[in-house]
Amino acid sequence: MSAPVLPILGYRDVRGLGQPMRYLLTYAGLEFVDRRYGSTEDWLLDKHALGLQFPNLPYYIDSDIKLTQSTAIMRYLGRKYGLYAVDGDELAHRRQDMAEQHIYDMKSHFHYEILMREDWERRRDAYCTGILDNQLNLLAEFLGDNEWLIGDQLSYIDFTAYEVLDWFRGFAPISVDKHPIIGRYLCRFENQGPIAAYRKSSKYKSWPMTGPRAKWGSK
């Protein structure tokens, strides 16, 4: 009897967009192949050979299901493994949609204001006080007394939010430390049994956080 074919998550050998997926699959208890590409050349060998409709990294392949685009993958995994706002709970769905977009905005600003800037060190203080602090304020107010971003239920967006906030914890710890609500949220997430075990294992790589083109987090 042949061994079952495991799902494959393909991404660069960095945390980046792939890390929330690694967390989610691990939390769900799924055994999967964590395919890490060490170079662009390695990826180009596979790019057009996998049958992907929009060849890109990250990708997720599970039997005849082949997905790219990070948001699409996270939504799919959330629905499949019960980490998605439940049908009929309109408030949870609204919170999920808004939180997803806010986290995306935080990533985008960080990308364009810091990660792609040669002068990122000079820009750090202005970015933290002019952009990041406000975004963290809004997120802390949104989270409030809730355990997770959509309420009492852990959802796929928490996996993305944790990863992004963990970047900021490394980049701007003073900004993050201003918000005990966010600090407790991060602790709750990383103390989830499967997540805690994974982060202590050899499968977890804390660095690099970002890809080789980024000016912070990649070296």
N, C-alpha and C positions, 0 to 999 in steps of 0.2 A: 504494500500500500504506500503510495507516494505521500510525501509530507505536504501539508497545505501550503499554498502560495500566500505569503504574507503581503499585506498592503505595503506600499512604498511611499515614503515621503522624501522628495528630492529637493535639496536646497544647497546653498553654499556652506562651507565649513565655518560658519559664523552663527551667531544667535539671530539677529535681524528678524525678518518676516517669518522665518521658519520656527522660531522658538515657541511662540504661542501654540503652534500645532503640535510640537513635541510635548509640551506640557499637557495639552488636552488629550492626546492619544494615550499618554502615560496615565493620566488621571482616570481615563475610561478603562484602563486595564488591558489595552490592546497591544499585542505583540506586533511590531512593525519593523520594516527595514528603514533605518535612518540613513538615507543615501546622501552623503556629503561630498560636494564637488570642491576639490582643492584649487581648481583653476578654471578660468573661462574656457580654456582649450579642452579640458575634460568634459565640461558641460556641452560644448559644441558637438562633441562626438555623439551625444545622446539626443540633442535638441530636436532633430527632425526624424528620429527613429522610434519614438515612443507613441506615436499616434495621438499626440496632443492637438486639440483644435486651435489653441492659442499657446504655442510653445513658449514657455517662460518658467522662471523659478520664483517661488516654489511650485512644485506640482505634487499631486496626490493620485496614486493609482491603486485601486482595489478591485481586482478582477476586471470586469468590463467598464468600470467607472474610472474615468480619467478627467481630472480637474486641474485647472490652473487658476490664477488670480487669487490672491491671499484671502480676500473677503469672502469670495465664493466658497473656498475650501473651509474656512472657519464656520460659515453658516451651515454648510452641509454637515460637517462633523458635529456641530451643536445640535442640529435636528436629529441626527442619527443616534447620538448618545445621551439624549435627554438633557442637554445643556442649552436649552432654547426656551424662550418665553412660551408658556403653555397656551394652547388654543383657547380663545375666549377671554383671556386676561388682557384686556385692552391696555390697561395701565402699564403692565409689564412690557408689552410690545412697544409702547411709546417710549418707555424708559430705555429699552434695549436699543431702539433706533437712534435715539438722541445720544446716548452714551457712546455708541459705535462711532457716530460722526464727530463727537467731541474728541475722542481719542485719536481719530484720524487727523483732525486739525492739529492736535498737539504734535503728532509725528511729523506732519507736513511742515509746520513752522520750524521744528527742530532741524529737519533735513535742510531746508533752504537757508535758515538763519545761521546755522552752526556747522552741520556736518559737511556741507559743500563749500565752506568758506576757508580760504587760506589764513585769514586773519581771525579765526574763531576765538582765539584767546582774548584778543582785544574787544571782541563783540560780546563776550560772555556776560559781563555785568549788565549791560543794557538789555540783552535778551532776557535775562532772569527777572529783572525788575520791571521791564516793559511788556513782556509777553508771558513768560512761564508762570510768574507769581499769580497773575490774573487767571490763567487757565487752571491752575491748581486750586485757587479759591473757589472757582465755579464748580470744579469737580467735587471738592470737599462739601460744599453746600448741597450739591445734588445727591451725594451719598448719604449725608445726614446720619440718621440713626439706623439706616438699613445695613444689613450684613453684607449684601452684595449690590451690584449696580442696578439690577432690576428689582430688587427687594430682598426677600428671604431666600431666593433661589439662585444658586450659582449658575452662570450662563457662559456661553462661549466668549462674550465680550470681556468677562473678567480675566480670561487668560491673556488676551491682548493688552488689556489695561495694566495688568501686573507687569508684563514685560516692559512696556513703555515707561511705567513709573519706576521700575528698577533701573532703567537707563538713567533717569533723572536723579535717582538716589546716588548714582555714581558721578554724574556730571555736576549736579547742583544740590548737594545734600542739605545745605542751609535752607534752600527754598522748600524742599520736601519736609524738612523737620519742623517747619512752621505749622504743619497741619497734622495734629495727632490723629485725626480721623483717618487720614490717608496712611499714616504709620500703622495704625491698628489693622486697617484693611490689608496692607501688605503682609503683615504678620499672619493674619488669618489664612491668607492664600498659601503662603509658603509653609504653613504648619499643617496643611491638608496631608494626610498620610502618604498617598502616592507621590505627591509633589516633594515632600520633605525627603523621602527615600531616594527619589530620582536625583535631587540636587546634591545628595551626598555620594552618589554613585559615580563610577568612571564614565558613564554615558553622558553626564552633564559637563558642558564646557562653559565656564563663566566668561571666557574671552576667546576671540574678539567678539564684541557686541555688534559691530557693524562691518560692512564690506570694505574691500581694500581702497575704494575711491574716497571713503569718508575721511575727514581730517581729524576726527575724534572717535575713539572707540574701536579703532582697527589695528592699533599698534601697541 
